Amino acid sequence: MEVQAISYFVHISPLKVRDVARNIRGMKAEDAMNLLRFIPRKSARLLAKTLQSAMANAENNHNLSAAELVITRLLVDEGPAIKRFKPVSRGSAHKFKKRTTTITVVLSEPAAEPVEEAKA
């Protein structure tokens, strides 16, 4: 059973979020929440919010225990960029983009380990 949560139009560059997301891929959900709590960056707060939403979806919609869930996929995609201009000298302007991000967190139960039979 896979459970997901998606945050759209997050006002931060995807590169900044990917830097933190790299640290929590494949971790247990509760361990990742504890790690994100101590990373002093805006992207860690946003990832924690999306991860918390995925954990709540698992508990409320699918009756799964959040203690057993593992992060199977963590996608950080580029959203639509907001285009702006900055005035510069001699009456001209430079273009720049305010980038947005889409964060997708997919949680699932860990795969059952196969039981090896003792060979006699």
PEMO-V128653 format. One record per residue. N is the residue number from 1. RES is the residue in three letters. PSI is psi in degrees with one decimal (* if undefined). Layout:
((N & RES & PSI) (N & RES & PSI))
//
This chain:
((1 & MET & 125.5) (2 & GLU & 140.6) (3 & VAL & 139.4) (4 & GLN & 160.4) (5 & ALA & 140.5) (6 & ILE & 133.7) (7 & SER & 120.0) (8 & TYR & 154.5) (9 & PHE & 41.5) (10 & VAL & 127.5) (11 & HIS & 73.6) (12 & ILE & 152.5) (13 & SER & 141.4) (14 & PRO & -30.8) (15 & LEU & -37.8) (16 & LYS & -34.6) (17 & VAL & -39.2) (18 & ARG & -32.6) (19 & ASP & -39.0) (20 & VAL & -37.4) (21 & ALA & -30.9) (22 & ARG & -30.4) (23 & ASN & -23.1) (24 & ILE & 1.4) (25 & ARG & 133.4) (26 & GLY & -1.1) (27 & MET & 163.4) (28 & LYS & 149.6) (29 & ALA & -43.4) (30 & GLU & -37.5) (31 & ASP & -38.7) (32 & ALA & -39.7) (33 & MET & -41.8) (34 & ASN & -38.4) (35 & LEU & -43.6) (36 & LEU & -27.5) (37 & ARG & -26.6) (38 & PHE & 8.4) (39 & ILE & 116.5) (40 & PRO & 58.8) (41 & ARG & 153.0) (42 & LYS & -37.7) (43 & SER & -32.0) (44 & ALA & -39.0) (45 & ARG & -42.9) (46 & LEU & -39.8) (47 & LEU & -39.8) (48 & ALA & -38.1) (49 & LYS & -42.3) (50 & THR & -40.2) (51 & LEU & -40.4) (52 & GLN & -38.1) (53 & SER & -41.1) (54 & ALA & -39.4) (55 & MET & -40.1) (56 & ALA & -37.8) (57 & ASN & -41.2) (58 & ALA & -43.3) (59 & GLU & -45.5) (60 & ASN & -37.6) (61 & ASN & -27.5) (62 & HIS & 4.0) (63 & ASN & 43.0) (64 & LEU & 153.7) (65 & SER & 128.7) (66 & ALA & -21.6) (67 & ALA & -24.1) (68 & GLU & -8.7) (69 & LEU & 147.1) (70 & VAL & 144.2) (71 & ILE & 108.7) (72 & THR & -37.8) (73 & ARG & 138.8) (74 & LEU & 101.5) (75 & LEU & 133.6) (76 & VAL & 102.3) (77 & ASP & 160.9) (78 & GLU & 132.2) (79 & GLY & -170.7) (80 & PRO & 139.2) (81 & ALA & 138.6) (82 & ILE & 121.6) (83 & LYS & 131.8) (84 & ARG & 167.1) (85 & PHE & 145.1) (86 & LYS & 125.7) (87 & PRO & 137.1) (88 & VAL & -173.2) (89 & SER & 158.7) (90 & ARG & 31.1) (91 & GLY & 13.6) (92 & SER & -179.6) (93 & ALA & 149.7) (94 & HIS & 140.5) (95 & LYS & 148.3) (96 & PHE & 160.7) (97 & LYS & 135.8) (98 & LYS & 106.6) (99 & ARG & 149.0) (100 & THR & 165.2) (101 & THR & 149.3) (102 & THR & 120.7) (103 & ILE & 125.8) (104 & THR & 123.7) (105 & VAL & 125.0) (106 & VAL & 122.8) (107 & LEU & 148.5) (108 & SER & 166.2) (109 & GLU & 145.6) (110 & PRO & 148.1) (111 & ALA & 139.6) (112 & ALA & 131.4) (113 & GLU & 133.8) (114 & PRO & 138.7) (115 & VAL & 121.9) (116 & GLU & 129.5) (117 & GLU & 141.3) (118 & ALA & 128.8) (119 & LYS & 126.3) (120 & ALA & *))
//
